[in-house]
Amino acid sequence: MSWVEALARPEIVALKVYEHAAWRPELERLHANELPWSPLGGEPRNGVNRYPEPQPRVLLERLAQLYGVAPESVLVGRGSDEAIDLLCRAFCRAGEDAVLVCPPTFGMYSVSARIQGAQVLPVPLSMERGFALDEAQVLERCTPETKLLFLCSPNNPTGNLLDERSMLRIARALAGRALVVVDEAYLEFADRPSLARHLGELENLAVLRTLSKAYGLAGARCGTLLAAPQVIRLLRKIIPPYAVPTLTLDAVLARLTPEALGAGEQQLATLLAERARLMAALPALKRITRFWPSDANFILAEFEDAGAALALGCEAGLLVRDARAYPGLGAALRITVGTPEQNTRLLEAWA
Ligand SMILES: Cc1ncc(COP(=O)(O)O)c(C=O)c1O
């Protein structure tokens, strides 16, 4: 039995997978109960009237190239939210296993864990050290039943990168015992290479990436898990059969052409310049008591009266995120960097 099989839920290891309609694009399809005409026009042989290829080969290869891994290490689904959910369902036995998270952090790790009936073990980031990872506490709190650890870097909602060596040491210490999932949803906004380059040497490391943030495709729903091929094969057993809609595939391939990538680079440069402009302007705003540096496309700030600041934003037609419910962030708002005009309007509203 491999370490992945030993770690996963036994019923998932034993699961007989659903046999989706065979993918034989060279033949005309009379095997999947589809309509033979495409309602949106175009070629009915491969239009939206057809079920898509389950894990489209062309997309796996393109994403593998984008993220610098082998196609066998790629699972693609409806946003990285789907990968988080699949990980919890594949590895955590309800009522027995646990997921470790480092709050304040992205809420879906705990939500997916709880839906699966897994315990959530919180090991807070250290606010005094700029929301740094508490490596010693993480290792100490990890029980034999802790199957997954979610480390978010850059972290949402605090915006900071976690220490790379700490994350690698944690993964090494838990080799064969738990899967360490590093969520790099915002990595394109930071000046740091992906931890995916360590996948070959650390089999229990997994990395989440998404096209929802820097690539501007939140509405297309395309997220990727990068992990050891055994982990990917396990999750392919439970991902719904047609998890990549045809319209998503078209949008993603169009976004990853050289021309679109070039235009995207320019947008990213504008966004980073705007983040710097906001950071430089915040100290002059009296209602802001404190804010943190950001390696993401948002800034976390604490306010004298966060409710009033939220309302002023709304009056200016701008919605920022109320972060007051996060542990330790009782007066904070999270500001997504917008267009230059939007950012100016927000600064004026809070002046
Ligand atoms: C840290 C983090 N991970 C994952 C996600 C989910 O992204 P998606 O499902 O759009 O890929 C988000 C969304 O806000 C996020 O902030």
The ligand as an SDF file (V2000), in Angstrom:
LIG
                    3D

 16 16  0  0  0  0  0  0  0  0999 V2000
   -6.6090   31.9400   -0.5780 C   0  0  0  0  0  0  0  0  0  0  0  0
   -7.6830   31.5430   -1.5200 C   0  0  0  0  0  0  0  0  0  0  0  0
   -7.6840   30.3040   -1.9970 N   0  0  0  0  0  0  0  0  0  0  0  0
   -8.6240   29.8910   -2.8610 C   0  0  0  0  0  0  0  0  0  0  0  0
   -9.6290   30.7350   -3.2600 C   0  0  0  0  0  0  0  0  0  0  0  0
  -10.6750   30.1960   -4.1730 C   0  0  0  0  0  0  0  0  0  0  0  0
  -10.4030   30.5660   -5.4620 O   0  0  0  0  0  0  0  0  0  0  0  0
  -11.1030   29.9160   -6.7090 P   0  0  0  0  0  0  0  0  0  0  0  0
  -12.0780   28.8690   -6.2240 O   0  0  0  0  0  0  0  0  0  0  0  0
  -11.7740   31.0290   -7.4110 O   0  0  0  0  0  0  0  0  0  0  0  0
   -9.9930   29.3050   -7.5080 O   0  0  0  0  0  0  0  0  0  0  0  0
   -9.6680   32.0500   -2.7900 C   0  0  0  0  0  0  0  0  0  0  0  0
  -10.7420   32.9470   -3.1970 C   0  0  0  0  0  0  0  0  0  0  0  0
  -10.9170   34.0470   -2.7420 O   0  0  0  0  0  0  0  0  0  0  0  0
   -8.6690   32.4620   -1.8850 C   0  0  0  0  0  0  0  0  0  0  0  0
   -8.6550   33.6990   -1.3720 O   0  0  0  0  0  0  0  0  0  0  0  0
  1  2  1  0
  2  3  1  0
  2 15  2  0
  3  4  2  0
  4  5  1  0
  5  6  1  0
  5 12  2  0
  6  7  1  0
  7  8  1  0
  8  9  2  0
  8 10  1  0
  8 11  1  0
 12 13  1  0
 12 15  1  0
 13 14  2  0
 15 16  1  0
M  END
$$$$
